[in-house]
């Protein structure tokens, strides 16, 4: 069932309980994340230095990785982060 969910839904579930976090953030769950990513056509494979959950977080969670401000569209791929303008300048 989890394989039919969108990666954003898996991220949300991973924050619901400790048990879900342990399940979705383990290395054994990588096939589950890959399956959830399939419907989003055109996405490249994650970089070798990012786990599947970290890649999903970068792609689908539009919050600043420093201050958690919502609706941040700018992804800085060199650093694999999203920053709002004030945090980008500070970082």
N, C-alpha and C positions, 0 to 999 in steps of 0.2 A: 504493500500500500504506500509506503514512504517513497518508493521510486516514482510514483505518479505525481508527487508534489513538486512545486516550483522550489528552486534553491532558497528563495526568500522565506518560504514557509518552513523549510528545514531549519533555517537560521532562527526563526521565531520559536519553533518547537524546542530547539536546543537551549533556549533561554527560559523555558517554562519550568523545568525541574532539573535537579541534579542528575537524575537517572537518564533523562533525555540528553542532557549535555554530555554525559559519559558515553552514551551510545553514539551520538552524531559526531562527536569530536575525536573519536578513536580512529586510528589508522585503518582499522578493519571496515570502516564505513565509507571509504573512498569510492567503491563501486556504486554505492547508493547516491552519492553526490554527482558522480559522472552521469548516472541514469537520469537524475533530476535536471541536469544541464542539457540533455539531448534536445528537448523541444525548442530551446533557444538557439535556432540555427545561426550559423556564422560565427559562433564564439570559438576563439582559438583554445587550445589546451592551456591549462594554467602553467605559468612559468615554473621551472623546477624548484625554485626556492619558496613557492607558496603551496600550502596544503589546499585541498579541495574546499574546506570550510572558509579559509582565509581568502581564497579566490572569489568564492560566492559572496562573502562580505564586501569585498572591494567592488564587485560588479553591481550588486543589488541593494546594498544598504547606503542610502544617500545621506549619511551623517558625517560630520567632521570627525576624523579619527582622534582629534585632540580635545575639542570642547563639546562634542556631540550635537552641535547646531544642525538642525534638519535642512533638507533640500539642497545639499551641496552636490553639484554636478561635476565639478572639476576633479578628475582623477590624475594624480601625479604618478605615472607608471614607473618612472625611474626609482621612486621610493616606495611604490605600492601603497599609497595612502590617498585619502581624500582630506583636503583642508579647506576651511573657509578662508576668505581673504585675510582677516586679521591673524589667524593661526599660521597661514602660509608665510606671512611676513615675519612672524615671530620665530618660526621654526627654521 
